[in-house]
Amino acid sequence: MPTPSASLAVTKVTDARVRATGKWQKKFLQVLAEAPSVKAACLAAHVSRMTAYRYRHSDPEFAEQWQDAINQSVDDLEAVAFKLAAEGDAGLIQFLLRCHRPERYKDTQRRELTGADGRPLAGKIIFLPAKESGDE
């Protein structure tokens, strides 16, 4: 049976870990809300990407905060996109928006392939006999 002092020591270590975890998560989410880059957020929070993803997977509340931070940064990006589009330079912003909001910014062009003179493509399937051993 653990002694009262041992239990107190374990509680203090656990409390310190909880505070440290909350501290890096706060910084991580703050940076992620500024730019949708997990790498940059991890660097700023001094935590590995593996740790961040592990916490996201195991903590639904953190996962929700993570998504909220991404959404906030993409909202800011969207505002910049409209400003840059008005100035005529939206290529990079368009790419970033397609990555983060494909449901809204996906490529909606339709491409159809036709044969000569616009006729439908025609094709044939040719079955070749299987190779026999030694025909390599």
C-alpha positions in Angstrom: 0.0 0.0 0.0 1.5 3.4 -1.0 2.4 5.8 1.7 0.6 9.1 2.0 3.7 11.0 0.9 4.2 8.7 -2.1 0.5 9.3 -3.2 1.1 13.0 -2.7 4.2 12.9 -4.9 2.4 11.0 -7.7 -0.5 13.5 -7.5 2.0 16.4 -7.8 3.7 14.8 -10.8 0.3 14.1 -12.5 -0.8 17.7 -11.8 2.4 19.1 -13.3 1.9 16.9 -16.4 -1.7 18.1 -16.8 -0.5 21.8 -16.5 2.3 21.2 -19.0 0.0 19.4 -21.5 -2.5 22.3 -21.2 0.3 24.8 -21.8 1.6 23.3 -25.0 -2.0 22.7 -26.3 -2.8 26.3 -25.7 0.2 27.5 -27.7 -0.3 24.9 -30.4 -4.0 25.9 -30.9 -3.1 29.6 -30.9 -0.5 29.2 -33.7 -2.8 26.8 -35.6 -5.5 29.4 -35.5 -3.1 31.9 -37.1 -2.0 29.5 -40.0 -3.3 26.0 -40.8 0.1 24.4 -40.4 0.5 21.6 -37.9 4.2 21.7 -38.3 4.5 25.4 -37.4 2.1 24.9 -34.5 4.2 22.0 -33.2 7.4 23.9 -33.5 5.9 26.9 -31.6 4.5 24.6 -28.9 7.8 22.6 -28.6 6.0 19.3 -29.1 6.4 16.6 -31.8 3.8 16.1 -34.5 3.4 12.5 -33.2 2.5 13.8 -29.8 0.0 16.4 -31.2 -1.7 13.8 -33.4 -1.8 11.3 -30.5 -3.5 13.8 -28.2 -6.0 14.7 -31.0 -6.8 11.0 -31.5 -7.3 10.3 -27.7 -8.9 13.6 -26.6 -12.2 14.5 -28.4 -12.3 17.9 -26.8 -8.7 18.7 -28.1 -9.7 17.3 -31.5 -12.7 19.7 -31.7 -10.5 22.7 -30.6 -7.9 21.6 -33.3 -10.6 21.7 -36.0 -11.9 25.0 -34.7 -8.4 26.5 -34.9 -8.0 25.2 -38.5 -11.4 26.7 -39.4 -10.4 30.0 -37.9 -7.2 30.2 -39.8 -8.9 29.2 -43.1 -11.5 31.8 -42.5 -8.8 34.4 -42.2 -7.2 33.0 -45.4 -10.5 33.2 -47.2 -10.7 36.9 -46.3 -7.2 37.5 -47.7 -8.2 35.5 -50.8 -11.0 37.9 -51.6 -8.7 40.9 -51.1 -6.0 39.4 -53.4 -8.6 38.3 -55.9 -9.7 41.9 -56.2 -6.1 42.8 -56.8 -5.8 40.1 -59.5 -3.3 37.7 -57.9 -5.2 34.7 -56.4 -3.3 31.7 -57.8 -1.6 30.6 -54.5 -4.6 31.5 -52.4 -6.9 29.5 -54.7 -4.6 26.5 -54.3 -4.6 26.8 -50.5 -8.4 27.2 -50.4 -8.9 24.1 -52.5 -6.7 22.2 -50.1 -8.6 23.3 -47.0 -12.1 23.8 -48.3 -12.6 21.5 -51.2 -16.3 21.4 -50.7 -16.5 25.0 -51.6 -13.4 25.6 -53.9 -13.2 22.3 -55.8 -12.5 22.3 -59.5 -15.9 22.1 -61.2 -14.7 21.9 -64.8 -15.9 18.9 -66.7 -13.7 17.2 -69.3 -14.9 14.9 -72.0 -12.7 12.9 -74.4 -13.9 12.3 -77.9 -12.6 10.6 -81.0 -11.9 12.1 -84.4 -14.4 14.7 -85.5 -16.1 14.7 -82.1 -17.3 11.1 -82.4 -17.3 8.9 -79.3 -14.2 7.1 -78.5 -14.2 3.5 -79.7 -12.0 0.8 -78.3 -11.3 -2.8 -78.5 -10.2 -5.3 -75.9 -7.6 -7.8 -77.1 -7.0 -10.9 -75.1 -3.5 -12.3 -75.4 -2.7 -15.9 -74.6 -0.9 -16.4 -71.4 2.9 -16.8 -71.6 4.2 -20.2 -71.2 7.2 -21.0 -69.1 10.4 -20.2 -71.0 8.8 -17.5 -73.3 10.3 -14.6 -71.3 
